[in-house]
Amino acid sequence: MKNQTWRFIITGALIILAFVGFWNTLKLWTLSTEDRAKMEERKPGSINELEKKAMRLGLDLQGGVHVVLRVQKEKIEKSARADAVERAIQVIRNRVDFTGVTEPLIQKQGDDRIIVDLPGYTDADRAEELIGQTAQLEFKLLETMDNSTIILEKIDSVVAEIRAAQKEAGELAEEPLDMEAAQEELKTGEASPMPDDSSDEPFADFLGEDSLGESFDDLLFDSDEHPFTQYLEHWMSNRNGVRWPGYVVAAKDRRIIENWLAMPEVQRVIPDDVQIAFSTRTDIRAAQAVYHMYILKRKIQFLGKYLERIKLGRGQFQENTVDFRLSGQASATFARLTGANIDKPLAIVIDGKVESAPFISSKIRNDGQITMGSGASLQDAQDMAIVLKAGALPAPVEIIEKNVVGPSLGSDSIYKGLISCLVGLLLVLLLIGIYYRVSGVIADVAVIFNIFFLLAIMAGLKATLTMPGIAGIILTVGISVDANVLIFERIREELRTGKTVRASIDAGYNRALLTIIDSHITTLITAGALFLFGSGPIKGFAVALFWGVLISLYTAVVITKTIFDVRKGYKSLSI
């Protein structure tokens, strides 16, 4: 009786703990849409808090983004390649944390790949921008207008020679225009309001650009004499009327310009200390989607890694900005840079693209702000703040795989997974109940306890439930039944030899116990290996299998044993 008492106490305590661990998950799963709305109305953010306390659903169950990245270690120095992937993972994890995604999966695969799973996050384009960009922020000065004009004239001359040679050879055709790609690049919207150049604010320092008054068609040059610059329209000048090399290119023509700039003959006439860069996004000018093109000095004047206390802000004209603070030597360096270049543009370059190129109006010492480029939204400003806070990746990365699992597909997976679990469970319970009669019903009770304890442990540990995890739960049902089958068959054998019910039960458990422990331990070892060496969904399966097997051992040896001990006094046994 003493043995029975401790079993009842332990089992009762486990049931209470299981209810406590599973309560938040049960509450979340049983909330209707109306209840969710009312709960959120009473206390904003309450649903999010409840979701954090409940069992999390994996990418395949609630939808999200799956990205596979390759770290391009060949593009960095050999001395920095050893831990480049690990450092990239840390930077990516920091960026993802700032987005608020719960339970992301970020892990290394092979020698140079990183897997990123963002459950519940369905904005694939934004995810690609946040995760994929190196985010090396640089401040650069623009080339002088005189030098830029000479460079453009040389490019015109080279392109004209190439076109003339092609025409003479009969190879010249119209420049290919990828309409589909151009359509993807076009972004419609309203042009951002342009700040007033007369502002005296310390970082009105970074003022906006002047708007265009003429259309492209009014300013086209003769295509034979100016085959390159016919696509460019100058627009950039400071408040004193001094011109700087900032040009506008129609979005549909950008691919043509980039193809020409990539030609070896054109590259040779561009000085090594000069860089031609486009804006990060399109703007709307003269009713056209356009890119800004800048001619920059390649020398980096200041690095964004020295910025501190990065946060969102608003400029003088309510445009989105990213505010920052500088201290120590960085503050002195930036003050010298801005003080020596007042009324000159300073380009803010991120990953080789110009975010904006505002004019410096005064020396910047400690506090400043990055004015977002034309057409930038609040989301763009937030993304820049995130990547600056998290830091730059140690090496460029390329996205080699990107998949989006929609919420509807996730809901369908949950529904099918639930149906498969219920059907499988009912069939097993029915078969065992019929075949082993009352003893089978006892085994059914053990199986139900097994599933309940498993879900409670996973919820308590805040484990992530995936489709492979559901498969692990279904497998656990079979393992739990298998343990009871071994015991029941052994008891039947003992009863056939003419032993009493008490003696048969004792012999059945004693002789089957070693086999049950042996089979369960080997399965636990397998589950442990899957967890240690597997990734993603494999780990979800391993977690469910490990705890399921462990609980199965407890229910078979303790719970069903307790019930059978009560039955030892019976004259006959229904088995």
C-alpha positions in Angstrom: 0.0 0.0 0.0 2.9 2.3 0.7 4.1 1.8 -2.9 0.6 2.7 -4.1 0.6 5.9 -2.0 3.8 7.4 -3.5 2.6 6.5 -7.0 -0.7 8.3 -6.4 1.1 11.4 -5.0 3.6 11.6 -7.8 1.0 11.1 -10.5 -1.4 13.6 -8.9 1.4 16.2 -8.7 2.4 15.6 -12.3 -1.2 16.0 -13.4 -1.5 19.4 -11.6 1.8 20.6 -13.0 0.7 19.5 -16.5 -2.5 21.5 -16.2 -0.5 24.5 -15.1 2.0 24.1 -18.0 -0.6 23.5 -20.6 -3.2 26.1 -19.4 -2.0 29.1 -21.5 -1.7 26.9 -24.6 -5.2 25.5 -24.0 -6.6 29.0 -23.5 -5.0 30.3 -26.7 -6.1 27.4 -28.8 -9.7 27.6 -27.6 -10.2 31.3 -28.1 -12.6 32.2 -30.8 -12.0 35.2 -33.2 -14.6 37.2 -31.3 -13.0 36.4 -27.9 -9.6 37.4 -29.3 -11.0 40.8 -30.5 -12.6 41.4 -27.1 -9.5 40.5 -25.2 -7.3 42.8 -27.3 -9.9 45.6 -26.9 -9.9 45.3 -23.1 -6.1 45.1 -22.9 -4.0 45.9 -26.1 -1.2 43.5 -26.5 -2.8 40.8 -24.3 -3.0 38.3 -27.2 0.7 38.7 -27.9 1.5 38.1 -24.2 -0.6 35.0 -24.2 1.2 33.7 -27.4 4.6 34.1 -25.7 3.4 32.0 -22.8 1.8 29.3 -24.9 3.4 26.6 -27.1 4.8 28.1 -30.2 3.9 26.9 -33.7 6.6 26.3 -36.3 7.0 27.8 -39.7 5.0 25.1 -41.3 2.0 25.6 -39.0 1.6 29.3 -38.7 3.3 30.5 -41.9 6.4 32.6 -42.3 9.6 33.0 -44.3 12.4 30.5 -44.9 15.7 31.8 -46.2 18.9 30.1 -47.0 22.0 32.4 -47.2 25.5 31.7 -48.5 28.3 33.7 -46.8 30.7 34.8 -49.6 33.9 34.2 -47.7 35.9 34.4 -50.9 35.3 38.2 -50.9 37.0 38.9 -47.6 40.5 38.4 -46.4 41.6 34.9 -45.5 42.4 35.8 -41.9 38.8 36.8 -41.4 37.1 33.7 -42.9 37.5 31.3 -40.0 34.6 32.7 -37.9 32.8 34.7 -40.6 29.7 32.5 -40.6 29.4 32.6 -36.8 29.7 36.4 -36.7 27.2 36.7 -39.6 24.7 34.5 -37.6 25.1 36.9 -34.6 24.4 40.0 -36.7 21.4 38.4 -38.4 20.0 37.3 -35.0 20.4 40.8 -33.7 18.5 42.2 -36.7 15.7 39.7 -36.4 15.4 40.3 -32.7 14.8 44.0 -33.4 11.9 43.1 -35.7 10.0 41.4 -32.8 9.8 37.9 -34.5 9.4 35.3 -31.7 11.3 32.0 -31.8 13.3 32.5 -35.1 15.5 29.7 -36.2 18.9 30.9 -37.2 21.6 28.2 -37.6 24.6 27.2 -39.6 24.4 24.7 -42.4 27.6 23.2 -43.8 30.6 25.4 -44.1 29.2 28.6 -45.5 25.4 28.6 -45.3 22.9 30.0 -42.9 19.3 28.9 -42.5 16.8 31.6 -41.3 13.2 30.6 -40.4 10.9 33.5 -39.3 7.6 32.0 -38.1 4.6 34.3 -38.5 6.6 36.7 -40.6 5.2 36.9 -44.2 6.9 40.0 -45.6 9.5 38.2 -47.7 10.8 41.3 -49.4 11.5 43.1 -46.2 13.0 40.0 -44.7 15.4 39.7 -47.6 16.4 43.4 -47.2 17.0 43.1 -43.5 18.8 39.8 -43.6 20.6 39.9 -46.9 22.2 43.4 -47.0 25.7 43.7 -45.7 24.7 47.1 -44.2 28.1 48.8 -44.5 27.2 52.4 -44.0 29.7 54.9 -45.4 29.8 58.7 -45.8 31.4 59.9 -49.0 31.9 63.3 -50.7 30.8 63.9 -54.2 33.2 64.5 -57.1 33.4 68.1 -58.4 31.2 69.1 -61.2 34.1 69.9 -63.5 35.7 66.4 -63.1 32.3 64.7 -63.4 31.6 66.5 -66.7 35.0 65.3 -68.1 34.3 61.7 -67.0 30.8 61.8 -68.6 32.2 63.2 -71.8 34.8 60.3 -71.9 32.0 57.8 -71.3 30.0 59.4 -74.1 32.9 59.2 -76.4 33.7 55.5 -75.6 30.0 54.5 -75.9 29.7 56.4 -79.2 32.8 54.6 -80.6 31.3 51.2 -79.6 28.0 52.1 -81.2 29.7 53.3 -84.3 31.7 50.1 -84.6 28.5 48.0 -84.1 26.7 50.1 -86.7 29.5 49.6 -89.2 29.4 45.9 -88.5 25.7 45.8 -88.9 25.3 44.6 -85.3 23.7 47.6 -83.7 20.2 47.1 -82.4 18.0 49.0 -80.1 19.2 48.7 -76.5 17.4 45.7 -75.0 14.8 46.7 -72.5 13.7 44.1 -70.1 10.1 45.2 -69.6 9.3 42.7 -66.9 12.4 43.6 -64.9 11.6 47.3 -65.4 8.1 46.8 -64.1 9.4 45.2 -61.0 11.7 48.1 -60.4 9.0 50.8 -60.9 7.5 51.9 -57.6 4.6 54.3 -57.7 3.8 56.8 -55.1 3.9 60.5 -54.3 7.1 62.5 -54.4 8.3 63.4 -50.9 8.2 67.0 -49.9 11.5 68.7 -50.4 13.0 70.6 -47.5 13.8 74.3 -47.7 17.5 75.0 -48.4 17.4 78.1 -46.2 17.1 76.1 -42.9 19.6 76.8 -40.2 19.0 73.7 -38.2 22.3 71.9 -37.1 21.5 68.9 -39.3 19.4 70.6 -41.7 22.9 69.9 -42.4 21.5 67.3 -44.5 19.0 69.0 -46.7 16.8 67.5 -49.4 17.0 67.8 -53.1 15.4 70.2 -55.5 12.5 69.0 -57.6 12.6 68.9 -61.4 10.7 71.3 -63.5 11.1 69.7 -66.9 10.4 66.3 -68.3 13.0 64.0 -69.8 11.6 64.3 -73.3 12.5 68.1 -73.3 16.1 67.4 -72.4 17.2 64.6 -74.6 20.5 65.1 -76.4 21.3 63.8 -79.8 21.8 60.1 -79.3 24.8 59.8 -81.7 26.8 62.5 -80.0 25.7 61.8 -76.4 24.6 58.1 -76.3 25.2 57.9 -72.5 24.3 61.3 -71.1 21.1 61.5 -73.2 19.6 59.3 -70.4 20.8 61.6 -67.6 19.2 64.8 -66.4 21.2 67.0 -64.0 19.3 68.3 -61.0 21.6 68.9 -58.0 22.7 72.3 -56.8 23.1 73.9 -53.4 21.5 77.1 -52.1 24.2 79.2 -53.7 23.5 77.7 -57.1 26.7 75.7 -57.2 26.1 72.5 -59.3 27.0 69.0 -58.1 27.1 65.7 -60.0 23.6 64.4 -59.1 21.5 63.2 -62.0 18.1 61.6 -62.6 17.7 58.4 -64.6 14.3 57.0 -65.7 13.7 53.7 -63.9 13.2 51.9 -67.2 16.6 53.1 -68.5 18.6 52.1 -65.4 19.5 48.7 -66.8 20.8 50.2 -70.0 23.0 52.6 -68.0 24.3 49.9 -65.8 25.1 47.7 -68.8 27.2 50.4 -70.3 29.0 51.2 -67.0 29.9 47.5 -66.7 31.7 47.5 -70.1 35.5 47.1 -69.7 36.1 50.0 -72.2 33.9 52.3 -70.0 35.5 51.1 -66.8 38.9 52.2 -68.1 37.9 55.8 -68.5 36.5 56.1 -65.0 39.2 57.0 -62.5 40.0 54.5 -59.7 39.1 57.1 -57.1 35.6 57.7 -58.5 32.5 55.7 -57.9 29.1 56.0 -59.8 26.2 54.9 -57.6 22.4 54.9 -57.8 19.9 55.7 -55.1 18.4 52.9 -52.9 14.9 53.4 -54.2 12.9 55.2 -56.9 11.3 58.6 -56.6 8.5 60.2 -58.7 9.6 63.2 -60.8 7.8 64.8 -63.6 5.2 61.9 -63.4 7.9 59.3 -64.0 9.6 56.7 -61.7 13.2 57.7 -61.5 16.5 56.8 -59.8 19.1 59.3 -58.7 22.6 58.7 -59.9 25.6 60.2 -58.2 29.3 60.5 -59.0 31.2 60.0 -55.8 34.7 60.1 -54.6 35.5 56.5 -53.7 37.4 57.4 -50.5 35.4 56.7 -47.4 35.2 59.8 -45.2 33.4 58.2 -42.2 32.0 54.8 -41.3 28.6 54.1 -39.9 29.9 51.7 -37.3 30.9 54.7 -35.1 27.3 55.9 -34.8 25.7 55.5 -31.3 22.2 55.8 -29.8 20.5 55.2 -33.1 16.8 55.9 -33.1 14.0 57.1 -35.4 13.3 60.8 -35.7 11.7 63.6 -37.8 13.4 66.3 -39.8 12.4 70.0 -40.0 9.8 69.2 -42.6 8.5 66.0 -40.9 10.5 63.7 -43.2 11.7 60.4 -41.7 15.2 60.5 -40.3 17.5 58.2 -38.3 19.0 60.1 -35.4 22.4 59.3 -33.9 25.0 60.5 -31.5 28.8 60.5 -31.7 31.3 60.6 -28.9 35.0 60.6 -28.4 37.4 60.5 -31.4 34.5 59.8 -33.8 32.8 63.0 -32.8 35.9 65.0 -33.5 36.5 63.3 -36.8 32.9 63.9 -38.0 33.2 67.5 -36.8 36.3 68.1 -38.9 34.7 66.4 -41.9 31.4 68.4 -41.8 33.2 71.7 -40.8 35.5 71.5 -43.8 32.7 70.8 -46.3 29.9 73.2 -45.5 27.5 73.7 -48.5 28.8 70.6 -50.1 26.8 67.3 -50.4 27.8 64.3 -48.3 26.5 61.0 -49.6 25.1 58.4 -47.2 26.0 55.1 -48.9 24.8 51.8 -47.7 26.0 48.6 -49.5 27.0 50.7 -52.5 23.7 52.5 -52.9 23.1 56.1 -52.0 20.4 56.6 -49.3 20.6 60.4 -49.7 23.2 63.1 -50.5 22.1 66.1 -48.5 24.1 69.3 -48.2 26.0 70.1 -45.0 24.8 73.4 -43.6 27.0 73.5 -40.4 29.6 71.6 -38.5 28.2 68.5 -36.8 29.7 67.6 -33.4 27.8 65.2 -31.3 24.2 64.8 -32.5 23.1 64.3 -36.0 20.6 62.6 -38.2 20.5 60.7 -41.4 17.9 62.1 -43.7 16.2 59.4 -45.6 16.1 59.6 -49.4 13.2 60.8 -51.5 10.2 58.5 -51.3 11.4 56.7 -48.2 8.7 55.5 -45.9 8.7 55.0 -42.1 9.3 51.3 -42.7 12.5 52.2 -44.7 13.7 54.4 -41.8 12.9 51.6 -39.3 14.9 49.1 -41.4 17.9 51.3 -41.6 17.8 51.9 -37.8 17.7 48.1 -37.3 20.6 47.3 -39.5 22.7 50.1 -38.0 22.0 48.9 -34.5 22.8 45.3 -35.3 25.9 46.2 -37.2 27.3 45.2 -40.6 27.8 41.6 -41.7 31.4 40.5 -41.7 31.1 39.3 -45.3 28.6 39.7 -48.2 25.8 37.2 -48.3 23.7 35.9 -51.2 20.2 34.5 -50.9 20.2 31.1 -52.6 16.7 30.0 -51.4 13.6 31.9 -50.3 10.3 30.4 -49.5 7.1 31.9 -48.0 4.6 29.7 -46.2 1.3 31.5 -46.1 -0.9 31.6 -42.9 -3.7 29.8 -44.8 -1.3 26.9 -45.7 -0.2 26.8 -42.1 -3.8 26.6 -40.9 -4.4 23.8 -43.4 -1.4 22.0 -42.0 -2.7 22.4 -38.4 -6.2 21.1 -39.4 -4.8 18.1 -41.3 -2.3 17.3 -38.5 -5.1 17.4 -35.9 -7.4 15.2 -38.0 -4.5 12.7 -38.6 -3.8 12.6 -34.8 -7.4 12.1 -33.9 -8.1 9.4 -36.5 -4.9 7.5 -35.5 -5.6 7.8 -31.8 -9.2 6.7 -32.1 -8.2 3.6 -34.2 -5.5 2.6 -31.7 -7.7 3.1 -28.7 -10.5 1.2 -30.3 -8.3 -1.7 -31.4 -6.6 -2.1 -28.0 -9.9 -1.8 -26.2 -11.5 -4.5 -28.2 -8.5 -6.9 -28.2 -7.5 -6.6 -24.5 -11.0 -5.7 -23.2 -10.8 -4.0 -19.7 -7.0 -4.2 -19.7 -7.1 -2.5 -23.1 -9.2 0.3 -21.7 -6.5 0.8 -19.0 -3.9 1.0 -21.7 -6.0 3.6 -23.5 -6.0 5.7 -20.3 -2.2 5.4 -20.2 -2.0 6.6 -23.9 -4.2 9.6 -23.1 -2.1 10.5 -20.1 1.0 10.1 -22.3 -0.3 12.6 -24.9 -1.4 15.1 -22.2 1.9 15.0 -20.3 3.8 15.4 -23.6 1.9 18.4 -24.7 2.2 19.9 -21.3 5.9 19.5 -21.2 6.3 21.0 -24.7 4.1 23.9 -23.7 6.0 24.4 -20.4 9.4 24.4 -22.2 8.0 26.7 -24.8 9.0 24.3 -27.5 8.0 24.9 -31.1 5.4 22.5 -32.5 6.0 21.6 -36.1 4.5 19.0 -38.5 7.4 16.7 -37.8 6.7 17.3 -34.1 3.1 16.2 -34.7 4.5 13.1 -36.4 6.6 12.5 -33.2 3.5 12.7 -31.1 1.7 10.2 -33.3 4.8 7.9 -33.1 4.7 8.3 -29.3 1.1 6.8 -29.3 2.5 3.7 -30.9 5.4 3.4 -28.5 3.1 3.8 -25.5 0.8 1.1 -26.7 3.7 -1.2 -27.6 5.0 -1.1 -24.0 1.5 -2.1 -22.7 1.2 -4.8 -25.3 4.5 -6.4 -24.1 3.2 -6.4 -20.5 -0.3 -7.7 -21.4 1.0 -10.6 -23.6 3.4 -11.6 -20.8 0.6 -11.6 -18.3 -1.6 -13.7 -20.7 1.2 -16.3 -20.9 1.5 -16.5 -17.2 -2.3 -16.9 -16.8 -2.2 -19.8 -19.3 0.2 -21.7 -17.1 -2.4 -21.7 -14.4 -0.9 -19.0 -12.1 -3.1 -16.8 -10.0 -4.0 -13.3 -11.1 -1.6 -11.8 -8.6 1.3 -14.0 -9.6 0.6 -13.4 -13.3 0.6 -9.6 -13.0 3.8 -9.6 -10.9 5.5 -12.0 -13.4 4.2 -10.1 -16.4 5.6 -6.8 -15.2 8.9 -8.2 -13.8 9.8 -10.1 -17.0 8.6 -7.5 -19.5 10.2 -4.6 -17.7 13.7 -5.2 -18.9 12.6 -5.4 -22.5 10.6 -2.2 -22.2 13.5 -0.3 -20.6 15.9 -1.6 -23.3 13.7 -0.5 -26.2 12.9 2.9 -24.7 16.6 3.7 -23.9 17.7 2.9 -27.5 14.9 5.1 -28.8 16.0 7.9 -26.4 19.5 7.6 -27.7 18.2 7.9 -31.3 16.1 11.0 -30.4 19.1 12.6 -28.7 21.3 12.1 -31.8 18.6 13.6 -34.0 18.4 16.6 -31.7 22.1 17.1 -31.5 22.9 16.7 -35.2 19.6 17.5 -36.9 18.3 20.9 -37.8 15.0 22.7 -38.0 12.1 20.3 -38.4 14.3 17.3 -37.4 14.8 18.8 -34.0 11.1 19.3 -33.6 10.6 15.6 -34.3 13.4 14.7 -31.9 12.0 16.8 -29.0 8.5 15.2 -29.3 10.0 11.7 -29.6 12.4 12.1 -26.7 9.8 13.3 -24.2 7.1 11.0 -25.6 9.3 8.0 -25.0 10.3 9.1 -21.5 6.6 9.7 -20.5 5.6 6.4 -22.1 8.1 4.6 -19.8 6.5 6.3 -16.8 2.9 5.6 -17.8 3.7 1.9 -18.5 5.7 1.3 -15.3 3.9 3.5 -12.9 0.3 4.5 -14.0 -0.8 1.2 -15.5 1.1 -0.8 -12.8 -0.8 1.1 -10.1 -4.1 0.2 -11.7 -3.1 -3.5 -12.1 -1.9 -3.6 -8.5 -5.5 -2.8 -7.5 -6.7 -5.7 -9.7 -4.5 -8.3 -8.1 -7.3 -9.2 -5.7 -9.6 -10.2 -8.6 -10.4 -13.9 -9.2 -10.3 -13.4 -12.9 -8.6 -10.8 -15.2 -10.2 -9.3 -18.3 -7.2 -9.3 -20.7 
